[in-house]
Amino acid sequence: MPDEQPVADGPVADEQSLRADVAEGVGTITIDRPAKRNAMTAEMWRELPVLLDRLAADPSVRVVVLTGAGGDFCAGADIGELADINRHDEGHLSTKAEEALAAFPKPTIAAIEGFCVGGGCQLAAACDLRFAAEGARFGITPAKLGIVYPASATTRIVRLVGPAAAKYLLYSADLIGTEHALRIGLLDEVVPAGSLRARVAEFTATLASRSLLTQQATKEIVDAIAAGAPVEQRVRAWLDEVVAGGDVAEGVAAFLERRKPNFTWSAPTR
């Protein structure tokens, strides 16, 4: 949804970009359009799946963080480009980006400050986990524009917070705070203002030290269960991968030797 908050008076730079950086096993995608509270243009929606593909193919990346520059996460889709972004055909750009994020094979975390509205909530919900700083604000605002939220995004919100909470957000288009968002399950963790970066860095370091095989198997199986899909064949395939990989032997050896494990499994090229 569009940015509904005022921006600074006078001329401002309006660069439209997403940035991807990799450091110590963590890939970070930053929505970098602070002059518009990181409202996403059509080109930015197109770019996100490209960046995700690049990070998925990078064996050094163990986890991905999606965040925003300038104190906000994302104010949604740029209202001036809605017709291009939300086309009612196979070219629905926000849905393509959301589904690419949800399908990313490694763990994903949304690190949220400030406004997370409309398409921003769509992206946050597509991540595996959502951490927010106190003071962040959340809203899903199609009812303010008379449009219909995309089916995939609505489905994801319903699975995340339940039917009643999803209706509350979609019917009212009101903004809610972190306490409300945590209570309904939209957030996984809330940290004091100013502490988000440190907490996310701490948590991603933990994830990067764990078995990526276990994490990818868990993500695929849990997502299948949430969607009501059969999982037996998926579990069998992952058990075969466990036998072929070396993470179990390393994990057991590290436990017996009282040291940190050095897991080396990476997804085979398919």
DAUR-V460237 format. One record per residue. N is the residue number from 0. RES is the residue in three letters. PSI is psi in whole degrees, -180 to 180 (none if undefined). Layout:
n=N res=RES psi=PSI
n=N res=RES psi=PSI
//
This chain:
n=0 res=MET psi=163
n=1 res=PRO psi=161
n=2 res=ASP psi=121
n=3 res=GLU psi=9
n=4 res=GLN psi=147
n=5 res=PRO psi=148
n=6 res=VAL psi=172
n=7 res=ALA psi=147
n=8 res=ASP psi=158
n=9 res=GLY psi=173
n=10 res=PRO psi=137
n=11 res=VAL psi=152
n=12 res=ALA psi=141
n=13 res=ASP psi=59
n=14 res=GLU psi=142
n=15 res=GLN psi=109
n=16 res=SER psi=156
n=17 res=LEU psi=139
n=18 res=ARG psi=139
n=19 res=ALA psi=128
n=20 res=ASP psi=151
n=21 res=VAL psi=130
n=22 res=ALA psi=128
n=23 res=GLU psi=45
n=24 res=GLY psi=-1
n=25 res=VAL psi=123
n=26 res=GLY psi=130
n=27 res=THR psi=123
n=28 res=ILE psi=121
n=29 res=THR psi=124
n=30 res=ILE psi=113
n=31 res=ASP psi=77
n=32 res=ARG psi=58
n=33 res=PRO psi=-26
n=34 res=ALA psi=-22
n=35 res=LYS psi=28
n=36 res=ARG psi=35
n=37 res=ASN psi=31
n=38 res=ALA psi=136
n=39 res=MET psi=125
n=40 res=THR psi=170
n=41 res=ALA psi=-41
n=42 res=GLU psi=-37
n=43 res=MET psi=-41
n=44 res=TRP psi=-38
n=45 res=ARG psi=-34
n=46 res=GLU psi=-30
n=47 res=LEU psi=-49
n=48 res=PRO psi=-32
n=49 res=VAL psi=-45
n=50 res=LEU psi=-40
n=51 res=LEU psi=-41
n=52 res=ASP psi=-41
n=53 res=ARG psi=-43
n=54 res=LEU psi=-34
n=55 res=ALA psi=-34
n=56 res=ALA psi=-9
n=57 res=ASP psi=111
n=58 res=PRO psi=-17
n=59 res=SER psi=-16
n=60 res=VAL psi=122
n=61 res=ARG psi=-23
n=62 res=VAL psi=152
n=63 res=VAL psi=136
n=64 res=VAL psi=132
n=65 res=LEU psi=126
n=66 res=THR psi=180
n=67 res=GLY psi=155
n=68 res=ALA psi=156
n=69 res=GLY psi=17
n=70 res=GLY psi=2
n=71 res=ASP psi=152
n=72 res=PHE psi=-70
n=73 res=CYS psi=127
n=74 res=ALA psi=7
n=75 res=GLY psi=-156
n=76 res=ALA psi=143
n=77 res=ASP psi=118
n=78 res=ILE psi=-27
n=79 res=GLY psi=-12
n=80 res=GLU psi=18
n=81 res=LEU psi=-38
n=82 res=ALA psi=-35
n=83 res=ASP psi=-38
n=84 res=ILE psi=-45
n=85 res=ASN psi=49
n=86 res=ARG psi=143
n=87 res=HIS psi=58
n=88 res=ASP psi=-164
n=89 res=GLU psi=-6
n=90 res=GLY psi=21
n=91 res=HIS psi=102
n=92 res=LEU psi=-40
n=93 res=SER psi=-37
n=94 res=THR psi=-42
n=95 res=LYS psi=-43
n=96 res=ALA psi=-44
n=97 res=GLU psi=-46
n=98 res=GLU psi=-34
n=99 res=ALA psi=-38
n=100 res=LEU psi=-45
n=101 res=ALA psi=-33
n=102 res=ALA psi=-5
n=103 res=PHE psi=129
n=104 res=PRO psi=-18
n=105 res=LYS psi=165
n=106 res=PRO psi=142
n=107 res=THR psi=143
n=108 res=ILE psi=131
n=109 res=ALA psi=122
n=110 res=ALA psi=110
n=111 res=ILE psi=126
n=112 res=GLU psi=157
n=113 res=GLY psi=-137
n=114 res=PHE psi=132
n=115 res=CYS psi=91
n=116 res=VAL psi=141
n=117 res=GLY psi=-113
n=118 res=GLY psi=-24
n=119 res=GLY psi=-44
n=120 res=CYS psi=-36
n=121 res=GLN psi=-44
n=122 res=LEU psi=-43
n=123 res=ALA psi=-42
n=124 res=ALA psi=-25
n=125 res=ALA psi=-12
n=126 res=CYS psi=160
n=127 res=ASP psi=-39
n=128 res=LEU psi=155
n=129 res=ARG psi=117
n=130 res=PHE psi=138
n=131 res=ALA psi=150
n=132 res=ALA psi=145
n=133 res=GLU psi=140
n=134 res=GLY psi=-11
n=135 res=ALA psi=153
n=136 res=ARG psi=139
n=137 res=PHE psi=142
n=138 res=GLY psi=150
n=139 res=ILE psi=110
n=140 res=THR psi=27
n=141 res=PRO psi=-26
n=142 res=ALA psi=-16
n=143 res=LYS psi=-12
n=144 res=LEU psi=-9
n=145 res=GLY psi=28
n=146 res=ILE psi=171
n=147 res=VAL psi=128
n=148 res=TYR psi=142
n=149 res=PRO psi=147
n=150 res=ALA psi=-44
n=151 res=SER psi=-40
n=152 res=ALA psi=-40
n=153 res=THR psi=-44
n=154 res=THR psi=-44
n=155 res=ARG psi=-41
n=156 res=ILE psi=-42
n=157 res=VAL psi=-44
n=158 res=ARG psi=-31
n=159 res=LEU psi=-46
n=160 res=VAL psi=-9
n=161 res=GLY psi=160
n=162 res=PRO psi=-44
n=163 res=ALA psi=-45
n=164 res=ALA psi=-36
n=165 res=ALA psi=-42
n=166 res=LYS psi=-40
n=167 res=TYR psi=-49
n=168 res=LEU psi=-44
n=169 res=LEU psi=-39
n=170 res=TYR psi=-48
n=171 res=SER psi=-32
n=172 res=ALA psi=16
n=173 res=ASP psi=153
n=174 res=LEU psi=140
n=175 res=ILE psi=158
n=176 res=GLY psi=-177
n=177 res=THR psi=-35
n=178 res=GLU psi=-46
n=179 res=HIS psi=-46
n=180 res=ALA psi=-37
n=181 res=LEU psi=-40
n=182 res=ARG psi=-38
n=183 res=ILE psi=-4
n=184 res=GLY psi=7
n=185 res=LEU psi=-28
n=186 res=LEU psi=154
n=187 res=ASP psi=-28
n=188 res=GLU psi=141
n=189 res=VAL psi=134
n=190 res=VAL psi=159
n=191 res=PRO psi=149
n=192 res=ALA psi=136
n=193 res=GLY psi=-8
n=194 res=SER psi=0
n=195 res=LEU psi=-48
n=196 res=ARG psi=-44
n=197 res=ALA psi=-42
n=198 res=ARG psi=-42
n=199 res=VAL psi=-40
n=200 res=ALA psi=-41
n=201 res=GLU psi=-46
n=202 res=PHE psi=-41
n=203 res=THR psi=-32
n=204 res=ALA psi=-39
n=205 res=THR psi=-48
n=206 res=LEU psi=-41
n=207 res=ALA psi=-22
n=208 res=SER psi=-11
n=209 res=ARG psi=174
n=210 res=SER psi=118
n=211 res=LEU psi=-31
n=212 res=LEU psi=-49
n=213 res=THR psi=-43
n=214 res=GLN psi=-45
n=215 res=GLN psi=-40
n=216 res=ALA psi=-45
n=217 res=THR psi=-45
n=218 res=LYS psi=-47
n=219 res=GLU psi=-42
n=220 res=ILE psi=-45
n=221 res=VAL psi=-43
n=222 res=ASP psi=-37
n=223 res=ALA psi=-43
n=224 res=ILE psi=-44
n=225 res=ALA psi=-31
n=226 res=ALA psi=-1
n=227 res=GLY psi=21
n=228 res=ALA psi=153
n=229 res=PRO psi=145
n=230 res=VAL psi=-8
n=231 res=GLU psi=-46
n=232 res=GLN psi=-38
n=233 res=ARG psi=-43
n=234 res=VAL psi=-44
n=235 res=ARG psi=-42
n=236 res=ALA psi=-40
n=237 res=TRP psi=-34
n=238 res=LEU psi=-38
n=239 res=ASP psi=-39
n=240 res=GLU psi=-35
n=241 res=VAL psi=-43
n=242 res=VAL psi=-40
n=243 res=ALA psi=-29
n=244 res=GLY psi=176
n=245 res=GLY psi=7
n=246 res=ASP psi=-36
n=247 res=VAL psi=-47
n=248 res=ALA psi=-42
n=249 res=GLU psi=-41
n=250 res=GLY psi=-43
n=251 res=VAL psi=-44
n=252 res=ALA psi=-43
n=253 res=ALA psi=-39
n=254 res=PHE psi=-47
n=255 res=LEU psi=-32
n=256 res=GLU psi=2
n=257 res=ARG psi=51
n=258 res=ARG psi=168
n=259 res=LYS psi=136
n=260 res=PRO psi=154
n=261 res=ASN psi=83
n=262 res=PHE psi=134
n=263 res=THR psi=-2
n=264 res=TRP psi=139
n=265 res=SER psi=154
n=266 res=ALA psi=134
n=267 res=PRO psi=150
n=268 res=THR psi=127
n=269 res=ARG psi=none
//
